[in-house]
């Protein structure tokens, strides 16, 4: 099977991570793939912020937990949190960041690194307690966060086979 197709078919969300550092080289590679994602009219109005300090990641997780009333929420305690942000006024910012996140997930998987989509910031990134942390991370005030990628080495081997469903129709 083609390696790209195999990577697409075997990627799984990982919700438990080892306490093992993701190398700077691998992180740079993953972030570079985000830059190569499609963007509406090629505008590339995004910014990618990678947080590798687990205490800072947990500070954001705790603020999200308080805001959403989700006791003990920890974003699965990843080694790295990648935060794509986009200009608030970008017509296609949400879609552009979704494409970039998919590149992040696939690149991470190809390197043996697990990932999971974290979507809790959507709609609350301008709450003062959240925005102050985003400010600490140097995420521009005119940017919003639609989703994030928690990444790290999987604590357990992801399932090889899963059942996927949906409808496919080919019209000739």
C-alpha positions as CSV (number, residue, x, y, z in Angstrom):
1,X,0.0,0.0,0.0
2,X,1.2,3.5,-0.7
3,X,2.8,5.0,2.4
4,X,0.7,8.2,2.4
5,X,-2.6,6.2,2.1
6,X,-1.4,3.8,4.9
7,X,-0.6,6.9,7.1
8,X,-4.1,8.2,6.5
9,X,-5.8,4.9,7.2
10,X,-3.8,4.1,10.4
11,X,-3.8,7.5,12.2
12,X,-5.8,7.4,15.4
13,X,-6.5,9.9,18.2
14,X,-4.3,9.3,21.2
15,X,-5.7,10.3,24.6
16,X,-2.8,9.1,26.9
17,X,0.8,10.1,26.4
18,X,4.2,8.9,27.7
19,X,6.4,11.2,29.7
20,X,8.8,11.4,26.8
21,X,10.1,14.5,25.1
22,X,9.3,15.2,21.5
23,X,12.5,16.2,19.8
24,X,13.0,19.8,18.5
25,X,13.6,18.3,15.1
26,X,10.4,16.4,15.0
27,X,8.4,19.3,16.4
28,X,9.9,21.6,13.7
29,X,9.0,19.1,11.0
30,X,5.4,18.8,12.3
31,X,5.1,22.6,12.5
32,X,6.5,23.0,8.9
33,X,3.8,20.7,7.6
34,X,1.1,23.0,9.1
35,X,2.5,25.8,7.0
36,X,2.0,23.8,3.9
37,X,-1.7,23.2,4.5
38,X,-4.2,24.7,2.1
39,X,-5.5,28.2,3.0
40,X,-8.3,30.2,1.4
41,X,-6.8,32.2,-1.5
42,X,-3.4,31.4,-0.1
43,X,-3.7,34.1,2.5
44,X,-2.1,32.1,5.3
45,X,-3.5,34.4,8.0
46,X,-2.5,31.9,10.7
47,X,0.1,31.6,13.5
48,X,1.3,28.3,15.0
49,X,2.3,28.4,18.7
50,X,3.9,25.3,20.2
51,X,4.0,25.0,24.0
52,X,6.4,22.4,25.4
53,X,6.3,23.4,29.1
54,X,3.8,21.0,30.6
55,X,3.1,23.3,33.5
56,X,2.0,26.0,31.1
57,X,-0.1,23.5,29.2
58,X,-1.8,22.5,32.4
59,X,-2.3,26.2,33.4
60,X,-4.3,26.6,30.2
61,X,-6.2,23.3,30.8
62,X,-7.1,24.4,34.3
63,X,-8.5,27.7,33.0
64,X,-10.5,25.8,30.4
65,X,-11.8,23.4,33.1
66,X,-12.9,26.4,35.3
67,X,-14.6,28.1,32.4
68,X,-16.4,25.0,31.1
69,X,-17.1,23.4,34.4
70,X,-15.1,20.3,33.6
71,X,-13.4,19.1,36.8
72,X,-10.0,17.6,36.3
73,X,-9.8,18.5,32.6
74,X,-6.1,18.1,31.6
75,X,-6.1,18.0,27.7
76,X,-4.8,14.4,28.1
77,X,-1.5,15.7,29.6
78,X,0.4,16.0,26.3
79,X,4.1,16.7,25.9
80,X,3.4,19.5,23.4
81,X,0.3,21.6,22.7
82,X,0.2,23.1,19.2
83,X,-2.1,26.1,19.1
84,X,-3.0,27.3,15.6
85,X,-4.6,30.7,15.7
86,X,-6.0,32.8,13.0
87,X,-7.1,36.4,12.4
88,X,-10.6,37.0,13.7
89,X,-11.7,38.6,10.5
90,X,-10.3,35.9,8.2
91,X,-13.2,34.5,6.2
92,X,-11.6,31.1,6.0
93,X,-9.7,31.0,9.2
94,X,-11.6,28.1,10.8
95,X,-11.2,26.0,7.7
96,X,-7.6,26.9,7.1
97,X,-6.7,25.9,10.7
98,X,-8.7,22.7,10.3
99,X,-6.5,21.8,7.3
100,X,-3.4,22.7,9.2
101,X,-4.4,20.6,12.1
102,X,-4.9,17.6,9.8
103,X,-1.4,18.1,8.5
104,X,-0.1,18.2,12.1
105,X,-1.9,15.0,13.0
106,X,-0.7,13.1,9.9
107,X,2.9,14.4,10.2
108,X,3.0,13.4,13.9
109,X,1.6,9.9,13.1
110,X,4.2,9.4,10.4
111,X,6.9,10.1,13.0
112,X,5.5,7.7,15.6
113,X,4.0,10.6,17.6
114,X,0.4,10.5,18.8
115,X,-2.1,13.3,18.6
116,X,-5.6,14.3,19.4
117,X,-7.8,17.3,18.5
118,X,-8.6,19.6,21.4
119,X,-11.5,21.9,20.6
120,X,-12.5,23.4,23.9
121,X,-11.1,26.9,23.2
122,X,-13.5,27.6,20.3
123,X,-15.9,30.2,21.6
124,X,-14.1,31.0,24.9
125,X,-10.7,32.3,23.8
126,X,-11.7,35.9,24.6
127,X,-12.8,35.1,28.1
128,X,-10.4,37.2,30.2
129,X,-8.9,34.2,32.2
130,X,-8.2,32.4,28.9
131,X,-7.1,35.4,26.9
132,X,-4.5,36.3,29.6
133,X,-2.9,32.9,29.1
134,X,-3.1,33.2,25.3
135,X,-1.4,36.6,25.7
136,X,1.4,34.9,27.7
137,X,1.8,32.6,24.8
138,X,2.1,35.6,22.4
139,X,-1.1,34.7,20.5
140,X,-2.2,37.9,18.9
141,X,-5.2,39.6,20.4
142,X,-6.9,39.7,17.0
143,X,-6.6,36.0,16.6
144,X,-9.0,33.2,17.6
145,X,-8.3,29.6,18.4
146,X,-10.7,27.0,16.8
147,X,-8.8,23.9,17.7
148,X,-5.5,22.7,19.1
149,X,-3.3,19.6,18.8
150,X,-2.1,17.7,21.8
151,X,0.8,15.6,20.8
152,X,3.3,13.2,22.4
153,X,4.3,9.6,22.3
154,X,1.3,7.2,22.9
155,X,1.1,5.5,26.3
156,X,-0.5,2.5,24.6
157,X,-0.5,1.2,21.0
158,X,-3.5,2.7,19.2
159,X,-5.9,0.2,17.7
160,X,-4.8,-1.2,14.4
161,X,-8.3,-1.9,13.1
162,X,-11.3,0.3,13.7
163,X,-14.7,0.4,12.1
164,X,-15.5,3.6,10.2
165,X,-18.9,4.4,8.8
166,X,-20.4,6.9,6.6
167,X,-22.0,6.9,3.2
168,X,-20.0,6.9,0.0
169,X,-21.8,7.3,-3.3
170,X,-20.2,7.4,-6.7
171,X,-22.3,8.9,-9.5
172,X,-21.3,8.1,-13.0
